[in-house]
Amino acid sequence: MKNNIENIDLRNVINNNFRIKVYSTNDNGKSINKLLGYSGLIDLICDPLATNLMINALGSSDQIIINKLRRGIKITFYSK
């Protein structure tokens, strides 16, 4: 139960403080640019990886935090 409460708090903090943009290409070679929230990012990548990326973004003082994953997904956190 405690883990769910922590996830809800993290979701609210991330959605209130960041815009999350994802850039990738699909199987057909078409580029994808999406503006996502917490839930959309977790649906795209696994929960532990998304949580680690978000904690790193919260700890950074930069306005733009760029993360590149091995499978070709580029995740950018923009501070509001």
Stockholm file with secondary structure:
# STOCKHOLM 1.0

chainA/1-80         MKNNIENIDLRNVINNNFRIKVYSTNDNGKSINKLLGYSGLIDLICDPLATNLMINALGSSDQIIINKLRRGIKITFYSK
#=GR chainA/1-80 SS CHHHHHHHHHHHHHHHHEEEEEEEECTTSCEEEEEECHHHHHHHSCHHHHHHHHHHHHHCCCSEEEEECTTSCEEEEEEC
#=GC SS_cons        CHHHHHHHHHHHHHHHHEEEEEEEECTTSCEEEEEECHHHHHHHSCHHHHHHHHHHHHHCCCSEEEEECTTSCEEEEEEC
//
